């Protein structure tokens, strides 16, 4: 399973619209995301900055599959009106570059 972080930015004044549209995504989009290998997708917002954490079997394969998926195409056309930068699913991105993480288990402490 891959864990991918993403960043997008909401167009000025569209923050409430973006939040409202994500209160519940279309059932067909949910099904398409799951069929494309998405295990979990979380979104956080800080002002106009949006941070995503995607857990997916194969991120590149998911992107290619969703680029051709009618439910995703409809969603992207709709949601992109609220974004500053539009994602066309045509690139070969790999998400944000990891910099640091705290391991799940720290070093053993001996007395």
QUIGIFEN-V849135 format. One record per residue. N is the residue number from 1. RES is the residue in three letters. SS is DSSP state (hx for helix, st for strand, lp for the rest). PHI is phi as a letter, one per 40 degrees, with the letter a starting at -180 (999 if undefined). PSI is psi in radians with two decimals (none if undefined). Layout:
{{N:RES:SS:PHI:PSI} {N:RES:SS:PHI:PSI}}
//
This chain:
{{1:UNK:lp:999:2.32} {2:UNK:st:c:2.58} {3:UNK:st:b:2.00} {4:UNK:st:b:2.29} {5:UNK:st:b:2.43} {6:UNK:st:b:2.77} {7:UNK:st:b:2.31} {8:UNK:st:b:3.00} {9:UNK:st:b:2.32} {10:UNK:st:c:2.48} {11:UNK:lp:c:2.55} {12:UNK:lp:d:2.28} {13:UNK:lp:g:0.02} {14:UNK:lp:b:0.20} {15:UNK:hx:d:-0.84} {16:UNK:hx:c:-0.63} {17:UNK:hx:c:-0.79} {18:UNK:hx:c:-0.82} {19:UNK:hx:c:-0.79} {20:UNK:hx:c:-0.77} {21:UNK:hx:c:-0.40} {22:UNK:lp:c:0.02} {23:UNK:lp:d:-0.58} {24:UNK:lp:a:2.04} {25:UNK:lp:c:2.77} {26:UNK:lp:d:2.49} {27:UNK:hx:d:-0.68} {28:UNK:hx:c:-0.55} {29:UNK:hx:c:-0.75} {30:UNK:hx:d:-0.84} {31:UNK:hx:c:-0.71} {32:UNK:hx:c:-0.74} {33:UNK:hx:c:-0.80} {34:UNK:hx:c:-0.71} {35:UNK:hx:c:-0.46} {36:UNK:lp:c:0.04} {37:UNK:lp:h:0.13} {38:UNK:st:c:2.18} {39:UNK:st:c:-0.74} {40:UNK:st:a:2.53} {41:UNK:st:b:2.08} {42:UNK:st:b:2.55} {43:UNK:st:b:2.33} {44:UNK:st:b:2.63} {45:UNK:st:b:2.36} {46:UNK:st:b:1.76} {47:UNK:lp:g:-2.09} {48:UNK:lp:c:-0.10} {49:UNK:st:c:2.31} {50:UNK:st:b:2.27} {51:UNK:st:b:2.28} {52:UNK:st:b:2.53} {53:UNK:st:b:2.04} {54:UNK:st:b:2.19} {55:UNK:st:b:2.07} {56:UNK:st:a:2.61} {57:UNK:lp:d:-0.88} {58:UNK:lp:a:1.82} {59:UNK:hx:c:-0.81} {60:UNK:hx:c:-0.76} {61:UNK:hx:c:-0.69} {62:UNK:hx:c:-0.82} {63:UNK:hx:d:-0.78} {64:UNK:hx:c:-0.75} {65:UNK:hx:c:-0.79} {66:UNK:hx:c:-0.44} {67:UNK:hx:c:-0.52} {68:UNK:lp:b:-0.03} {69:UNK:lp:c:2.14} {70:UNK:hx:d:-0.67} {71:UNK:hx:c:-0.74} {72:UNK:hx:c:-0.70} {73:UNK:hx:c:-0.75} {74:UNK:hx:c:-0.76} {75:UNK:hx:c:-0.80} {76:UNK:hx:c:-0.74} {77:UNK:hx:c:-0.70} {78:UNK:hx:c:-0.92} {79:UNK:hx:c:-0.47} {80:UNK:hx:c:-0.36} {81:UNK:hx:c:-0.31} {82:UNK:hx:c:-0.06} {83:UNK:st:b:2.64} {84:UNK:lp:c:-0.71} {85:UNK:lp:b:2.27} {86:UNK:lp:c:2.39} {87:UNK:lp:b:2.11} {88:UNK:lp:c:0.06} {89:UNK:lp:f:0.31} {90:UNK:lp:c:-0.22} {91:UNK:lp:c:3.14} {92:UNK:lp:b:0.71} {93:UNK:lp:c:2.80} {94:UNK:lp:b:0.34} {95:UNK:lp:g:-2.98} {96:UNK:lp:c:2.53} {97:UNK:lp:c:2.17} {98:UNK:lp:c:2.49} {99:UNK:lp:b:-0.79} {100:UNK:lp:a:2.63} {101:UNK:lp:a:2.64} {102:UNK:lp:c:2.08} {103:UNK:lp:d:2.64} {104:UNK:lp:d:-0.61} {105:UNK:lp:b:2.15} {106:UNK:lp:c:3.11} {107:UNK:lp:c:2.64} {108:UNK:lp:c:2.45} {109:UNK:lp:b:2.20} {110:UNK:lp:b:2.49} {111:UNK:lp:c:none}}
//
